Amino acid sequence: MGTTCKGKHSSNSKRPSSHRLRRNKKCQHRKYLVVSHKESHDADRRHVTYSRVPEQWLIYHDQGHYRILHQRLLEDLFVSAQAWRGRYVFTWMPGERITNGLWDILPTGGGNFIFQNAYYRDCLHTKGSFGWVQALPECHGSDFEWEIRLADC
């Protein structure tokens, strides 16, 4: 899979571009979306968390939605059926595409976006429980808004 780090994100683009996903400016602590390097949930799923050190994600158009892929690990971001105070969000480690790994990226204004899972319709929340990122059905307000920044390669 080719990667480009130049140009703007476009819904018509077939080539993925590398991005950093950061919680919106209204959040008290500006942290980036990253995979957990401490532990995986099981053999197939890796937890997603926050860090002050950014990691890069590939965002590309697929089946009328978007896929969000961790650039280094090549793992899809997805929402799990597993839930406790919101649905769990993981990356899929086996490598093949996963049905619940499709997202709609909805602009909210001011350069922020909401990531809504196309399968469950829950949205990526900027505040997690116990350090893990979750998806919730509400999808409204600044707690669901993320910045997408083109990464420097």
Secondary structure, DSSP 4 states (H G I P E B T S, - for coil): ---B-SS---TT--S-EEEEEEE-TTSSS--EEEEEEEEESSSSEEEEEEESS---EEEEEETTEEEEEETTTTEEEEEEEEESSSEEEEEETT-S--GGGEEEEEEEETTEEEEEETTT--EE-SS-BTTB-EEES---SGGG-EEEEEPP-
